[in-house]
């Protein structure tokens, strides 16, 4: 099974802001994956586009990004433009995948659901 994981920063955001940041991460990561691994994206779409949203502190998100890149997983870090609730450049989320869920779970499996 394939999946995408979105890890959101454990900061104060309204529900709408959180949803928008998760969407930004998922779309951006999918577009990157389409360029690099169209075969995986096609299979992921056929499987129903499984996505899981987790949460972590910013420091851990940056560590997860390093581990994901070492594993050659596709990632997308999202930083807010600062037009509404957050300061410009605030790290809000990272998306990883889509890829084999066992690979992604090696670096995100310990995180709590959001």
MOPAC internal coordinates of N, CA, C and O (Angstrom, degrees):
PM7 1SCF
backbone

  N    0.0000 0     0.00 0     0.00 0    0    0    0
  C    1.4548 1     0.00 0     0.00 0    1    0    0
  C    1.5285 1   110.40 1     0.00 0    2    1    0
  O    1.2310 1   121.46 1   -35.74 1    3    2    1
  N    1.2953 1   114.80 1   144.26 1    3    2    1
  C    1.4561 1   121.51 1   177.37 1    5    3    2
  C    1.5211 1   109.47 1  -106.55 1    6    5    3
  O    1.2310 1   121.03 1   -27.60 1    7    6    5
  N    1.3233 1   115.64 1   152.40 1    7    6    5
  C    1.4612 1   119.59 1   174.88 1    9    7    6
  C    1.5141 1   109.88 1  -155.83 1   10    9    7
  O    1.2310 1   122.21 1   -13.18 1   11   10    9
  N    1.3337 1   113.38 1   166.82 1   11   10    9
  C    1.4510 1   122.33 1   171.36 1   13   11   10
  C    1.5244 1   105.98 1  -119.61 1   14   13   11
  O    1.2310 1   120.86 1   -40.61 1   15   14   13
  N    1.3194 1   115.96 1   139.39 1   15   14   13
  C    1.4617 1   120.82 1   175.34 1   17   15   14
  C    1.5149 1   107.89 1  -115.58 1   18   17   15
  O    1.2310 1   121.07 1   -45.46 1   19   18   17
  N    1.3199 1   115.56 1   134.54 1   19   18   17
  C    1.4550 1   121.43 1   173.64 1   21   19   18
  C    1.5195 1   106.59 1  -116.87 1   22   21   19
  O    1.2310 1   120.93 1   -58.08 1   23   22   21
  N    1.3265 1   115.83 1   121.92 1   23   22   21
  C    1.4648 1   121.55 1   178.67 1   25   23   22
  C    1.5198 1   106.83 1  -106.63 1   26   25   23
  O    1.2310 1   120.91 1   -59.59 1   27   26   25
  N    1.3355 1   115.87 1   120.41 1   27   26   25
  C    1.4594 1   120.26 1  -179.81 1   29   27   26
  C    1.5199 1   110.06 1   -98.04 1   30   29   27
  O    1.2310 1   121.55 1   -32.70 1   31   30   29
  N    1.3107 1   114.64 1   147.30 1   31   30   29
  C    1.4574 1   121.99 1   178.63 1   33   31   30
  C    1.5272 1   109.02 1   -69.97 1   34   33   31
  O    1.2310 1   121.41 1   -42.12 1   35   34   33
  N    1.3238 1   114.92 1   137.88 1   35   34   33
  C    1.4680 1   121.65 1  -179.58 1   37   35   34
  C    1.5195 1   109.73 1   -79.16 1   38   37   35
  O    1.2310 1   121.13 1  -110.40 1   39   38   37
  N    1.3296 1   115.44 1    69.60 1   39   38   37
  C    1.4620 1   121.59 1   178.11 1   41   39   38
  C    1.5190 1   108.15 1  -128.21 1   42   41   39
  O    1.2310 1   120.76 1   -14.03 1   43   42   41
  N    1.3094 1   116.15 1   165.97 1   43   42   41
  C    1.4616 1   121.28 1  -179.54 1   45   43   42
  C    1.5263 1   109.87 1   -74.01 1   46   45   43
  O    1.2310 1   121.20 1   -63.83 1   47   46   45
  N    1.3427 1   115.31 1   116.17 1   47   46   45
  C    1.4637 1   122.30 1   175.14 1   49   47   46
  C    1.5219 1   107.41 1  -141.98 1   50   49   47
  O    1.2310 1   120.19 1   -35.80 1   51   50   49
  N    1.3236 1   117.24 1   144.20 1   51   50   49
  C    1.4591 1   119.86 1   173.82 1   53   51   50
  C    1.5302 1   108.73 1   -66.21 1   54   53   51
  O    1.2310 1   120.69 1   -16.59 1   55   54   53
  N    1.3277 1   116.28 1   163.41 1   55   54   53
  C    1.4696 1   120.46 1   178.14 1   57   55   54
  C    1.5247 1   111.77 1   -58.37 1   58   57   55
  O    1.2310 1   120.68 1   139.27 1   59   58   57
  N    1.3198 1   116.31 1   -40.73 1   59   58   57
  C    1.4618 1   120.03 1   179.26 1   61   59   58
  C    1.5178 1   112.64 1   -64.98 1   62   61   59
  O    1.2310 1   120.79 1   137.99 1   63   62   61
  N    1.3225 1   116.10 1   -42.01 1   63   62   61
  C    1.4643 1   121.14 1   178.64 1   65   63   62
  C    1.5242 1   109.66 1   -63.57 1   66   65   63
  O    1.2310 1   120.73 1   134.70 1   67   66   65
  N    1.3250 1   116.22 1   -45.30 1   67   66   65
  C    1.4604 1   121.36 1   179.38 1   69   67   66
  C    1.5318 1   110.28 1   -59.26 1   70   69   67
  O    1.2310 1   120.54 1   133.66 1   71   70   69
  N    1.3249 1   116.58 1   -46.34 1   71   70   69
  C    1.4642 1   120.51 1  -179.85 1   73   71   70
  C    1.5289 1   110.91 1   -61.06 1   74   73   71
  O    1.2310 1   120.44 1   138.31 1   75   74   73
  N    1.3233 1   116.76 1   -41.69 1   75   74   73
  C    1.4671 1   120.42 1   179.80 1   77   75   74
  C    1.5304 1   111.07 1   -64.49 1   78   77   75
  O    1.2310 1   119.97 1   139.58 1   79   78   77
  N    1.3276 1   117.65 1   -40.42 1   79   78   77
  C    1.4643 1   120.94 1  -179.03 1   81   79   78
  C    1.5267 1   111.15 1   -68.06 1   82   81   79
  O    1.2310 1   120.45 1   140.86 1   83   82   81
  N    1.3249 1   116.74 1   -39.14 1   83   82   81
  C    1.4678 1   121.02 1   176.04 1   85   83   82
  C    1.5301 1   109.44 1   -62.94 1   86   85   83
  O    1.2310 1   120.66 1   137.09 1   87   86   85
  N    1.3308 1   116.35 1   -42.91 1   87   86   85
  C    1.4616 1   120.08 1   178.90 1   89   87   86
  C    1.5276 1   111.56 1   -63.93 1   90   89   87
  O    1.2310 1   120.30 1   136.06 1   91   90   89
  N    1.3341 1   117.04 1   -43.94 1   91   90   89
  C    1.4707 1   120.40 1   177.08 1   93   91   90
  C    1.5348 1   110.25 1   -56.00 1   94   93   91
  O    1.2310 1   120.86 1   133.05 1   95   94   93
  N    1.3251 1   115.96 1   -46.95 1   95   94   93
  C    1.4696 1   120.48 1  -177.94 1   97   95   94
  C    1.5230 1   111.34 1   -63.50 1   98   97   95
  O    1.2310 1   120.37 1   134.51 1   99   98   97
  N    1.3242 1   116.90 1   -45.49 1   99   98   97
  C    1.4646 1   120.67 1  -178.13 1  101   99   98
  C    1.5285 1   111.43 1   -64.46 1  102  101   99
  O    1.2310 1   120.22 1   134.97 1  103  102  101
  N    1.3206 1   117.19 1   -45.03 1  103  102  101
  C    1.4681 1   120.69 1  -179.14 1  105  103  102
  C    1.5318 1   110.49 1   -65.24 1  106  105  103
  O    1.2310 1   120.38 1   132.42 1  107  106  105
  N    1.3413 1   116.88 1   -47.58 1  107  106  105
  C    1.4584 1   120.18 1  -177.56 1  109  107  106
  C    1.5297 1   111.07 1   -62.26 1  110  109  107
  O    1.2310 1   120.48 1   136.88 1  111  110  109
  N    1.3209 1   116.68 1   -43.12 1  111  110  109
  C    1.4654 1   119.96 1  -179.08 1  113  111  110
  C    1.5345 1   110.68 1   -67.57 1  114  113  111
  O    1.2310 1   120.33 1   142.07 1  115  114  113
  N    1.3243 1   116.98 1   -37.93 1  115  114  113
  C    1.4671 1   120.38 1   177.70 1  117  115  114
  C    1.5257 1   110.97 1   -63.74 1  118  117  115
  O    1.2310 1   120.39 1   137.87 1  119  118  117
  N    1.3221 1   116.86 1   -42.13 1  119  118  117
  C    1.4698 1   119.70 1   178.65 1  121  119  118
  C    1.5329 1   111.20 1   -63.88 1  122  121  119
  O    1.2310 1   120.23 1   139.54 1  123  122  121
  N    1.3343 1   117.16 1   -40.46 1  123  122  121
  C    1.4676 1   119.98 1   175.97 1  125  123  122
  C    1.5269 1   110.38 1   -62.95 1  126  125  123
  O    1.2310 1   120.80 1   136.94 1  127  126  125
  N    1.3311 1   116.07 1   -43.06 1  127  126  125
  C    1.4653 1   120.55 1  -178.90 1  129  127  126
  C    1.5290 1   111.46 1   -64.81 1  130  129  127
  O    1.2310 1   120.47 1   143.90 1  131  130  129
  N    1.3265 1   116.71 1   -36.10 1  131  130  129
  C    1.4740 1   119.93 1   177.99 1  133  131  130
  C    1.5212 1   111.58 1   -59.94 1  134  133  131
  O    1.2310 1   120.49 1   143.96 1  135  134  133
  N    1.3210 1   116.66 1   -36.04 1  135  134  133
  C    1.4711 1   120.63 1   179.29 1  137  135  134
  C    1.5255 1   111.59 1   -73.71 1  138  137  135
  O    1.2310 1   120.70 1   138.31 1  139  138  137
  N    1.3491 1   116.26 1   -41.69 1  139  138  137
  C    1.4593 1   120.56 1  -173.47 1  141  139  138
  C    1.5256 1   114.39 1   -91.49 1  142  141  139
  O    1.2310 1   120.05 1   144.26 1  143  142  141
  N    1.3402 1   117.51 1   -35.74 1  143  142  141
  C    1.4709 1   121.49 1  -174.39 1  145  143  142
  C    1.5269 1   111.63 1  -140.54 1  146  145  143
  O    1.2310 1   119.81 1  -118.09 1  147  146  145
  N    1.3367 1   117.96 1    61.91 1  147  146  145
  C    1.4656 1   119.93 1  -177.16 1  149  147  146
  C    1.5270 1   113.46 1   -57.57 1  150  149  147
  O    1.2310 1   120.37 1   149.38 1  151  150  149
  N    1.3323 1   116.89 1   -30.62 1  151  150  149
  C    1.4675 1   120.77 1   178.76 1  153  151  150
  C    1.5253 1   111.35 1   -62.84 1  154  153  151
  O    1.2310 1   120.57 1   138.26 1  155  154  153
  N    1.3287 1   116.52 1   -41.74 1  155  154  153
  C    1.4716 1   120.59 1   179.55 1  157  155  154
  C    1.5250 1   110.16 1   -68.88 1  158  157  155
  O    1.2310 1   119.89 1   138.53 1  159  158  157
  N    1.3140 1   117.82 1   -41.47 1  159  158  157
  C    1.4616 1   120.67 1   179.75 1  161  159  158
  C    1.5331 1   109.43 1   -61.72 1  162  161  159
  O    1.2310 1   120.33 1   135.90 1  163  162  161
  N    1.3165 1   116.98 1   -44.10 1  163  162  161
  C    1.4646 1   120.40 1   179.51 1  165  163  162
  C    1.5290 1   110.54 1   -58.58 1  166  165  163
  O    1.2310 1   120.61 1   132.85 1  167  166  165
  N    1.3181 1   116.43 1   -47.15 1  167  166  165
  C    1.4720 1   120.50 1  -179.84 1  169  167  166
  C    1.5291 1   110.63 1   -64.26 1  170  169  167
  O    1.2310 1   120.12 1   137.67 1  171  170  169
  N    1.3258 1   117.38 1   -42.33 1  171  170  169
  C    1.4714 1   122.52 1   178.84 1  173  171  170
  C    1.5261 1   110.50 1   -60.28 1  174  173  171
  O    1.2310 1   120.36 1   136.08 1  175  174  173
  N    1.3251 1   116.92 1   -43.92 1  175  174  173
  C    1.4611 1   121.24 1   177.53 1  177  175  174
  C    1.5285 1   110.82 1   -61.52 1  178  177  175
  O    1.2310 1   120.72 1   138.10 1  179  178  177
  N    1.3179 1   116.22 1   -41.90 1  179  178  177
  C    1.4722 1   120.84 1   179.30 1  181  179  178
  C    1.5275 1   111.48 1   -65.64 1  182  181  179
  O    1.2310 1   120.37 1   148.63 1  183  182  181
  N    1.3357 1   116.89 1   -31.37 1  183  182  181
  C    1.4674 1   121.64 1  -179.17 1  185  183  182
  C    1.5321 1   112.78 1   -81.65 1  186  185  183
  O    1.2310 1   119.73 1   173.41 1  187  186  185
  N    1.3298 1   118.13 1    -6.59 1  187  186  185
  C    1.4523 1   120.29 1   177.85 1  189  187  186
  C    1.5172 1   115.63 1   107.80 1  190  189  187
  O    1.2310 1   119.75 1  -171.26 1  191  190  189
  N    1.3237 1   118.08 1     8.74 1  191  190  189
  C    1.4756 1   123.61 1   175.63 1  193  191  190
  C    1.5319 1   113.07 1    57.56 1  194  193  191
  O    1.2310 1   119.89 1  -129.33 1  195  194  193
  N    1.3125 1   117.81 1    50.67 1  195  194  193
  C    1.4716 1   120.35 1  -179.32 1  197  195  194
  C    1.5275 1   110.37 1   -57.19 1  198  197  195
  O    1.2310 1   121.72 1   -50.76 1  199  198  197
  N    1.3440 1   114.31 1   129.24 1  199  198  197
  C    1.4730 1   121.65 1   177.09 1  201  199  198
  C    1.5187 1   108.34 1  -134.33 1  202  201  199
  O    1.2310 1   120.63 1   -38.57 1  203  202  201
  N    1.3261 1   116.39 1   141.43 1  203  202  201
  C    1.4599 1   122.43 1   177.81 1  205  203  202
  C    1.5264 1   107.24 1  -128.71 1  206  205  203
  O    1.2310 1   120.57 1   -45.10 1  207  206  205
  N    1.3326 1   116.52 1   134.90 1  207  206  205
  C    1.4621 1   121.22 1   179.72 1  209  207  206
  C    1.5272 1   108.63 1  -109.99 1  210  209  207
  O    1.2310 1   121.43 1   -57.29 1  211  210  209
  N    1.3229 1   114.87 1   122.71 1  211  210  209
  C    1.4635 1   123.24 1  -178.97 1  213  211  210
  C    1.5166 1   108.74 1  -120.69 1  214  213  211
  O    1.2310 1   120.23 1    -4.39 1  215  214  213
  N    1.3377 1   117.17 1   175.61 1  215  214  213
  C    1.4675 1   119.14 1   176.59 1  217  215  214
  C    1.5181 1   111.43 1  -137.62 1  218  217  215
  O    1.2310 1   121.68 1   -27.70 1  219  218  217
  N    1.3405 1   114.39 1   152.30 1  219  218  217
  C    1.4631 1   121.97 1   179.40 1  221  219  218
  C    1.5237 1   108.45 1  -161.01 1  222  221  219
  O    1.2310 1   121.47 1   -14.73 1  223  222  221
  N    1.3227 1   114.79 1   165.27 1  223  222  221
  C    1.4653 1   121.08 1   173.99 1  225  223  222
  C    1.5338 1   108.86 1   -74.48 1  226  225  223
  O    1.2310 1   120.59 1   -23.17 1  227  226  225
  N    1.3287 1   116.47 1   156.83 1  227  226  225
  C    1.4639 1   121.42 1  -177.06 1  229  227  226
  C    1.5273 1   112.36 1   -54.86 1  230  229  227
  O    1.2310 1   119.88 1   136.09 1  231  230  229
  N    1.3123 1   117.84 1   -43.91 1  231  230  229
  C    1.4662 1   120.94 1  -178.49 1  233  231  230
  C    1.5336 1   110.85 1   -57.80 1  234  233  231
  O    1.2310 1   120.61 1   137.67 1  235  234  233
  N    1.3355 1   116.43 1   -42.33 1  235  234  233
  C    1.4586 1   119.92 1   179.81 1  237  235  234
  C    1.5305 1   111.13 1   -70.49 1  238  237  235
  O    1.2310 1   120.11 1   144.69 1  239  238  237
  N    1.3152 1   117.40 1   -35.31 1  239  238  237
  C    1.4667 1   120.50 1   176.93 1  241  239  238
  C    1.5287 1   110.06 1   -59.93 1  242  241  239
  O    1.2310 1   120.35 1   137.53 1  243  242  241
  N    1.3160 1   116.93 1   -42.47 1  243  242  241
  C    1.4672 1   120.56 1   179.15 1  245  243  242
  C    1.5312 1   111.32 1   -66.15 1  246  245  243
  O    1.2310 1   120.02 1   144.36 1  247  246  245
  N    1.3206 1   117.57 1   -35.64 1  247  246  245
  C    1.4719 1   121.18 1   175.80 1  249  247  246
  C    1.5290 1   110.32 1   -67.05 1  250  249  247
  O    1.2310 1   120.68 1   138.35 1  251  250  249
  N    1.3142 1   116.31 1   -41.65 1  251  250  249
  C    1.4646 1   121.29 1   178.05 1  253  251  250
  C    1.5227 1   109.97 1   -61.19 1  254  253  251
  O    1.2310 1   120.47 1   138.71 1  255  254  253
  N    1.3319 1   116.71 1   -41.29 1  255  254  253
  C    1.4649 1   120.22 1   178.36 1  257  255  254
  C    1.5329 1   110.43 1   -59.40 1  258  257  255
  O    1.2310 1   120.23 1   134.60 1  259  258  257
  N    1.3267 1   117.17 1   -45.40 1  259  258  257
  C    1.4750 1   120.27 1   179.14 1  261  259  258
  C    1.5223 1   111.29 1   -59.85 1  262  261  259
  O    1.2310 1   120.43 1   133.97 1  263  262  261
  N    1.3401 1   116.78 1   -46.03 1  263  262  261
  C    1.4684 1   121.12 1  -179.73 1  265  263  262
  C    1.5252 1   110.85 1   -63.82 1  266  265  263
  O    1.2310 1   120.49 1   138.21 1  267  266  265
  N    1.3219 1   116.67 1   -41.79 1  267  266  265
  C    1.4668 1   120.50 1  -179.60 1  269  267  266
  C    1.5268 1   110.78 1   -63.09 1  270  269  267
  O    1.2310 1   120.66 1   137.35 1  271  270  269
  N    1.3177 1   116.34 1   -42.65 1  271  270  269
  C    1.4676 1   119.66 1   179.50 1  273  271  270
  C    1.5223 1   111.35 1   -65.16 1  274  273  271
  O    1.2310 1   120.28 1   142.09 1  275  274  273
  N    1.3380 1   117.08 1   -37.91 1  275  274  273
  C    1.4702 1   120.02 1   176.71 1  277  275  274
  C    1.5243 1   111.09 1   -62.29 1  278  277  275
  O    1.2310 1   121.02 1   147.21 1  279  278  277
  N    1.3384 1   115.66 1   -32.79 1  279  278  277
  C    1.4669 1   120.97 1   179.50 1  281  279  278
  C    1.5266 1   111.76 1   -86.23 1  282  281  279
  O    1.2310 1   120.44 1  -174.59 1  283  282  281
  N    1.3373 1   116.76 1     5.41 1  283  282  281
  C    1.4655 1   123.41 1   179.97 1  285  283  282
  C    1.5302 1   112.49 1    61.71 1  286  285  283
  O    1.2310 1   120.59 1  -148.14 1  287  286  285
  N    1.3359 1   116.47 1    31.86 1  287  286  285
  C    1.4556 1   121.81 1   174.30 1  289  287  286
  C    1.5254 1   108.63 1   -85.96 1  290  289  287
  O    1.2310 1   120.49 1   -32.39 1  291  290  289
  N    1.3048 1   116.67 1   147.61 1  291  290  289
  C    1.4565 1   121.56 1   178.32 1  293  291  290
  C    1.5220 1   108.52 1   -79.26 1  294  293  291
  O    1.2310 1   120.53 1   -46.84 1  295  294  293
  N    1.3288 1   116.59 1   133.16 1  295  294  293
  C    1.4586 1   121.02 1  -178.63 1  297  295  294
  C    1.5285 1   110.60 1  -132.79 1  298  297  295
  O    1.2310 1   121.94 1   -20.25 1  299  298  297
  N    1.3188 1   113.89 1   159.75 1  299  298  297
  C    1.4568 1   119.81 1   174.44 1  301  299  298
  C    1.5248 1   108.20 1  -146.86 1  302  301  299
  O    1.2310 1   120.87 1   -66.14 1  303  302  301
  N    1.3290 1   115.93 1   113.86 1  303  302  301
  C    1.4709 1   121.81 1   175.69 1  305  303  302
  C    1.5286 1   107.80 1   -89.68 1  306  305  303
  O    1.2310 1   120.84 1   -45.71 1  307  306  305
  N    1.3135 1   115.99 1   134.29 1  307  306  305
  C    1.4557 1   121.14 1   179.12 1  309  307  306
  C    1.5255 1   109.32 1  -112.48 1  310  309  307
  O    1.2310 1   121.64 1   -52.14 1  311  310  309
  N    1.3198 1   114.46 1   127.86 1  311  310  309
  C    1.4668 1   121.83 1   175.07 1  313  311  310
  C    1.5230 1   108.03 1  -120.27 1  314  313  311
  O    1.2310 1   120.59 1   -46.52 1  315  314  313
  N    1.3097 1   116.47 1   133.48 1  315  314  313
  C    1.4586 1   121.79 1  -173.99 1  317  315  314
  C    1.5254 1   111.94 1   -71.37 1  318  317  315
  O    1.2310 1   121.31 1   -34.10 1  319  318  317
  N    1.3204 1   115.10 1   145.90 1  319  318  317
  C    1.4709 1   121.11 1   178.07 1  321  319  318
  C    1.5292 1   112.22 1   -74.63 1  322  321  319
  O    1.2310 1   120.38 1   162.62 1  323  322  321
  N    1.3338 1   116.88 1   -17.38 1  323  322  321
  C    1.4567 1   119.60 1   176.86 1  325  323  322
  C    1.5169 1   114.71 1    81.39 1  326  325  323
  O    1.2310 1   119.95 1  -156.05 1  327  326  325
  N    1.3153 1   117.70 1    23.95 1  327  326  325
  C    1.4603 1   120.62 1  -177.33 1  329  327  326
  C    1.5311 1   113.12 1   -87.92 1  330  329  327
  O    1.2310 1   120.12 1   164.17 1  331  330  329
  N    1.3335 1   117.37 1   -15.83 1  331  330  329
  C    1.4661 1   118.90 1  -176.87 1  333  331  330
  C    1.5223 1   111.91 1  -127.30 1  334  333  331
  O    1.2310 1   119.98 1    90.69 1  335  334  333
  N    1.3231 1   117.64 1   -89.31 1  335  334  333
  C    1.4629 1   122.13 1  -169.68 1  337  335  334
  C    1.5256 1   115.59 1   -92.48 1  338  337  335
  O    1.2310 1   120.23 1   153.67 1  339  338  337
  N    1.3113 1   117.17 1   -26.33 1  339  338  337
  C    1.4635 1   121.00 1  -169.50 1  341  339  338
  C    1.5244 1   111.55 1  -115.38 1  342  341  339
  O    1.2310 1   121.64 1   -19.69 1  343  342  341
  N    1.3236 1   114.47 1   160.31 1  343  342  341
  C    1.4620 1   120.50 1   175.07 1  345  343  342
  C    1.5312 1   109.16 1   -69.76 1  346  345  343
  O    1.2310 1   119.74 1   -34.35 1  347  346  345
  N    1.3389 1   118.10 1   145.65 1  347  346  345
  C    1.4645 1   120.39 1   177.29 1  349  347  346
  C    1.5308 1   111.09 1   -55.17 1  350  349  347
  O    1.2310 1   121.21 1   -43.99 1  351  350  349
  N    1.3186 1   115.29 1   136.01 1  351  350  349
  C    1.4637 1   120.50 1   177.45 1  353  351  350
  C    1.5210 1   115.01 1    87.69 1  354  353  351
  O    1.2310 1   119.88 1   179.94 1  355  354  353
  N    1.3274 1   117.83 1    -0.06 1  355  354  353
  C    1.4640 1   120.39 1   179.37 1  357  355  354
  C    1.5195 1   110.05 1   -64.39 1  358  357  355
  O    1.2310 1   120.35 1   -53.25 1  359  358  357
  N    1.3325 1   116.94 1   126.75 1  359  358  357
  C    1.4578 1   121.62 1   176.58 1  361  359  358
  C    1.5248 1   108.05 1   -70.63 1  362  361  359
  O    1.2310 1   120.23 1   -57.87 1  363  362  361
  N    1.3186 1   117.17 1   122.13 1  363  362  361
  C    1.4602 1   120.52 1  -177.89 1  365  363  362
  C    1.5195 1   113.51 1  -110.59 1  366  365  363
  O    1.2310 1   119.84 1   148.69 1  367  366  365
  N    1.3329 1   117.91 1   -31.31 1  367  366  365
  C    1.4664 1   119.20 1  -174.86 1  369  367  366
  C    1.5214 1   111.38 1  -164.58 1  370  369  367
  O    1.2310 1   121.96 1   -18.74 1  371  370  369
  N    1.3209 1   113.86 1   161.26 1  371  370  369
  C    1.4675 1   121.81 1   168.12 1  373  371  370
  C    1.5183 1   107.13 1  -133.77 1  374  373  371
  O    1.2310 1   120.72 1   -42.73 1  375  374  373
  N    1.3167 1   116.22 1   137.27 1  375  374  373
  C    1.4605 1   121.64 1   171.33 1  377  375  374
  C    1.5232 1   107.71 1  -108.61 1  378  377  375
  O    1.2310 1   121.23 1   -34.71 1  379  378  377
  N    1.3258 1   115.25 1   145.29 1  379  378  377
  C    1.4631 1   121.97 1   178.37 1  381  379  378
  C    1.5218 1   107.50 1  -132.74 1  382  381  379
  O    1.2310 1   121.08 1   -51.86 1  383  382  381
  N    1.3360 1   115.53 1   128.14 1  383  382  381
  C    1.4511 1   119.36 1   176.59 1  385  383  382
  C    1.5137 1   112.28 1   110.38 1  386  385  383
  O    1.2310 1   120.98 1    16.00 1  387  386  385
  N    1.3146 1   115.73 1  -164.00 1  387  386  385
  C    1.4558 1   127.13 1     2.63 1  389  387  386
  C    1.5278 1   111.40 1   -71.92 1  390  389  387
  O    1.2310 1   122.26 1   -31.66 1  391  390  389
  N    1.3341 1   113.28 1   148.34 1  391  390  389
  C    1.4591 1   120.94 1   177.55 1  393  391  390
  C    1.5220 1   107.71 1  -163.19 1  394  393  391
  O    1.2310 1   121.09 1     0.41 1  395  394  393
  N    1.3156 1   115.51 1  -179.59 1  395  394  393
  C    1.4573 1   120.73 1   179.07 1  397  395  394
  C    1.5285 1   109.94 1   -56.40 1  398  397  395
  O    1.2310 1   120.47 1   -52.91 1  399  398  397
  N    1.3388 1   116.71 1   127.09 1  399  398  397
  C    1.4612 1   119.26 1  -174.85 1  401  399  398
  C    1.5230 1   112.71 1   -62.56 1  402  401  399
  O    1.2310 1   119.40 1   151.01 1  403  402  401
  N    1.3119 1   118.75 1   -28.99 1  403  402  401
  C    1.4702 1   120.52 1   178.64 1  405  403  402
  C    1.5266 1   111.11 1   -66.46 1  406  405  403
  O    1.2310 1   120.46 1   142.36 1  407  406  405
  N    1.3302 1   116.73 1   -37.64 1  407  406  405
  C    1.4695 1   120.49 1   177.17 1  409  407  406
  C    1.5268 1   110.45 1   -65.06 1  410  409  407
  O    1.2310 1   120.81 1   132.96 1  411  410  409
  N    1.3264 1   116.05 1   -47.04 1  411  410  409
  C    1.4616 1   120.09 1  -178.38 1  413  411  410
  C    1.5274 1   110.71 1   -66.08 1  414  413  411
  O    1.2310 1   120.55 1   141.35 1  415  414  413
  N    1.3354 1   116.55 1   -38.65 1  415  414  413
  C    1.4763 1   120.58 1  -179.55 1  417  415  414
  C    1.5282 1   112.60 1   -62.34 1  418  417  415
  O    1.2310 1   120.21 1   154.06 1  419  418  417
  N    1.3285 1   117.20 1   -25.94 1  419  418  417
  C    1.4694 1   119.87 1   178.68 1  421  419  418
  C    1.5259 1   111.84 1   -60.00 1  422  421  419
  O    1.2310 1   120.51 1   150.72 1  423  422  421
  N    1.3333 1   116.64 1   -29.28 1  423  422  421
  C    1.4692 1   118.92 1  -178.28 1  425  423  422
  C    1.5269 1   113.73 1  -111.17 1  426  425  423
  O    1.2310 1   120.16 1   167.17 1  427  426  425
  N    1.3360 1   117.29 1   -12.83 1  427  426  425
  C    1.4697 1   118.89 1  -178.74 1  429  427  426
  C    1.5292 1   113.56 1  -124.42 1  430  429  427
  O    1.2310 1   119.86 1   173.83 1  431  430  429
  N    1.3082 1   117.87 1    -6.17 1  431  430  429
  C    1.4609 1   121.70 1  -173.57 1  433  431  430
  C    1.5130 1   115.89 1   -60.71 1  434  433  431
  O    1.2310 1   120.36 1   159.78 1  435  434  433
  N    1.3130 1   116.91 1   -20.22 1  435  434  433
  C    1.4743 1   121.10 1  -178.68 1  437  435  434
  C    1.5194 1   113.52 1   -87.98 1  438  437  435
  O    1.2310 1   120.42 1   171.24 1  439  438  437
  N    1.3318 1   116.79 1    -8.76 1  439  438  437
  C    1.4616 1   121.00 1  -175.23 1  441  439  438
  C    1.5360 1   111.58 1   -81.41 1  442  441  439
  O    1.2310 1   120.23 1   -31.49 1  443  442  441
  N    1.3403 1   117.17 1   148.51 1  443  442  441
  C    1.4661 1   119.91 1   178.06 1  445  443  442
  C    1.5253 1   111.63 1   -78.84 1  446  445  443
  O    1.2310 1   121.60 1   -27.29 1  447  446  445
  N    1.3241 1   114.54 1   152.71 1  447  446  445
  C    1.4608 1   120.40 1   173.09 1  449  447  446
  C    1.5097 1   109.81 1   -64.86 1  450  449  447
  O    1.2310 1   120.58 1   -30.73 1  451  450  449
  N    1.3073 1   116.50 1   149.27 1  451  450  449
  C    1.4721 1   120.93 1   175.86 1  453  451  450
  C    1.5104 1   107.91 1   -87.35 1  454  453  451
  O    1.2310 1   120.10 1   180.00 1  455  454  453

